[in-house]
Amino acid sequence: MKAAMRILYALALLEIAVAPASADLYSNGPVNATLGGYTICCSWAVSDSFVLSSASTVTGVDFGAWTFVGDSVTSVQWSIGTTPGDSSSGSGVATTTDTFFSSNLGYTTESDSFSTGNISLGAGTYYLTLQNSTTAQGSLAFWDQNNGPSSAFQTNGICAPQPAFCSVADEYGSGSNSESFGIQGASGTVTPEPGYWALLSVAIVGIVRVKRRRSKVQA
């Protein structure tokens, strides 16, 4: 029986070894709160690119949002895919983690987050799209602009015909005009490697043999 326990212990150690390490997969920079924001409610949507250097499992997103004073974001529709507005969509309940006042334009600026579940993606460029946001008071919401390294696209008034995504014009100064956000998750995939399954098979066979031997001794 001790041998069986050793096998199970070794298996547990291997499972820990192959599990992906928690990490901030991508950051487009912190909330700026001074440049401005792009509308992510009503019929308008905004997409920002992000790059994964290796296969990863996305589990959540944080982003900066602007609302009218006294209001806050309660939910937002999101999608992650290889083109703006593409695939893996869902509706995330935004949880305000930090709120501060942007006095230059008279809005409340907040840092929000939501869970995406586990999305396994390979290395490459992807797009986070936010749209159809809601707020506590039913007013407009905007995605905070910070001119990070991301490439930004939107449907807000500059695309023809709607609702095609097109590159964001530089309206507020130099830079890419992209938004503040971060992609959370783990580097690596949650699917165990073939070696894990091989060891699992060995462990099961070993435990069965140990039990059989123990049964024969007792008999």
N, C-alpha and C positions, 0 to 999 in steps of 0.2 A: 504493500500500500504506500510505503514511503517513496518507492520508485515512481509510482503514479503521480504522487504529489510533486515530485521533482520535475516530471514532464510537464505538468500543468503550470508550474512556476516558470519554467523556461518558455513555455508558450505565451504566458502573460507578458514576460519581458520582451519577447519578439513583437507582440502586438503594440507595445508602447514604442518600440523602436521604429516600426513602420508607420505609426500614426503621424499625420502632418503636423508640423509645428505651427503654433498660433502666431500670426503676424499681421501687420498692416500691409496689405498687398499693394496699395497704391495711394498716394496722397497728391492732390492737386493744390495743396496749400491751405492755410488757415482762413477762417472767415475774415473778410476785409472790412465790411460794414461802412465803407465810405464811397466806393466807386458807383454802386448802383446794383440793380438786380433785374433779371429777366422773368417775365410772367410765366408761371407754371400752372395756371388755373384756366378755367373756362375752356376754350378750344385751342389753347396755345401749349406748346411743348418745347422743351429744350433738351438737347443731347450733348454730352461731353465725352470725349475719348479718354480711355485709360489703357495702359500697357501692362501686361503680365509677362514677366521674364521667364517664367516656368509654369508648368501645369499647376493649377491651384484650385482650391475650393472656396468660393465666395460665400460668406455667411451674413453679411450686413453692409449697410451704407450709412455714412454720416454726411450731412450737408448743411450749408448755411442758408437761412431763409430770412426774407424781409416780410413783415406784415405791418398793418396800421397799428398805432400805439394802443396797447391794451388787448390786442388780439394775439393769436398764436396758431401755428399749423397743427392740425389734428390728424391728417392723413394725406398721402400722396400716392398716385399711381406711378409705378416704375417699370422699366424694362431694361434688360441687358442683352446685347447681341452684337453681331459683327457689322451692322449698319445702324445709323440713327433710327430709333424707334422700333428696333427689331427684337423679337423673341423674349422668352423667360420673363414674362410680365407678371405683375402682381400688385396688390394694394397694401402698402405698409402704413401702419400706425406710427406717426412721427412722435418721438418722445423728446421733449425739449430738455437738453442737458445744460445749456448755458444761454442766458439772455442778457443783452446789453442794449443800450439806447444809442442810435446813430443820430446825433443832433444836427448834422449838416443837411440831412434831407427829411428829417422828422418821422422816421420809421423805427419800429422795434426790430432789431436784428437778433436772430437766435441760431443756435446750433442744434440740429435735430438728427435723429437716427432712426433706422428701421431694420428689421431682420428680413433677409431674402430666402431663408432656408439654405440648404446646401446646393450650390450650383457648381458643378465641376467644369472647368474651362482649361483648355490647353494654352500654351504660351502664345501671345499675339496681342493684337489691338482690338479693343471692344468699346462699346458705347453705352453709357448710362443715360437713360432718358427719364425725365420727370415731367409729369403732367397731371391734370385733373385733381389738383390739391384742394383740400378743404381747410377751413379755419373755424375756430370756436365761434366767431361772430359772423361768419359767412361772407367775409370780404376777400379781396385779392391777396394772393401770395406770390412772392418773387424769389428766384434762386440767386443768392448772393454772388456777385461778380468779383473775382479777385485777380484776373489776368494770369492764372497759372499756366503750366505748360500744355494743358489739354487743348485739343481742337474742338471748338464749339459750333453747334448747329441749332437752328430753331425754326419754328413755324410762325413766329410772332410778327406778322405784318410785312415781312420783306420777301416772302416766297410767292411765286405765282406759277401754277395754280396752287391753292391750298389743298391738302395740308402737307405738301412736300417739304422735307427738311432742306435747308440751305445754310451755307456758312454764315456765321454771325459777323456783321459789319462792326468795325471798331468805332463805337459811339462815344466811349468815355475816356479815351486817351490811348497811349501806346500799349501794346501787348496783344495777347491772343483773344482777349475779351471772354475768356472761359470762366467757369464758376468754381466756387469752393466746395470740395467734397473729398471723401476718402473711401476706399474700398477695403472692407475688413474680411478676414478669413484666414486660411491656412495654406501655406505653400505645400505642394504635393496633393495627391488625390486621396479620397477616403477609401478607395478600393484597394484592398490588400494585394501585395505582389504575389506572383506564383509561388515564391519560396515560403510565404506564410501558409498557403494552403497545403503545401507539401509537408511542412512541419506539423500542421494540424492533423493531417492523415496519420503521420508517424505517432503522434501523441495518442490518438484514439486507438490505434492498433496496440500500442504499448500498454495502455490502461486495460484493454480487453485481456491481453496476455497475463498481466499481473493478477487480474481478478480470477482468471481460470486456474492459475497456479495456486492461488490462495485457496480456491474451492477444493482442489485436489488434496492439498495438505490437510485441510479440515476434515475431508472425507476419510 
